Amino acid sequence: MKHISMFRPCDAKLIGLGKGCEYHAGLEDFQHAIQIMEPSRILEDGCEVGSHFMIREAIRNGAHYWNAGLSGACKGGHTKIAENMIERGAD
């Protein structure tokens, strides 16, 4: 089954500012998601779209499956985030 992120790149840029994109997820959606989603899933989504805010919040809320983050970073082409996930223990 293909993983579909509920967050898009524009969300990653604006969600940390408390603003959402027109018809996209906003900060309230993110706060709700962090309560109902597995933190490692949010970590993967954050790494895929390159959102340091989402990554930080996912880790703060218990994300520890670094391979999910590595996978997301690789899908999104975020080399520095991928390196960070490897430093944290992803293999």
Number of C-alpha atoms within 10 A of each C-alpha: 3 4 9 8 14 13 21 18 16 15 25 24 19 17 23 16 12 12 15 20 16 9 6 14 20 20 17 13 14 22 11 10 15 17 10 9 12 14 23 21 19 27 31 28 30 29 31 28 24 23 23 16 16 26 24 13 18 23 16 11 16 12 20 18 18 22 19 21 28 27 19 26 26 18 15 18 15 16 14 13 23 24 15 15 22 15 11 14 13 17 9
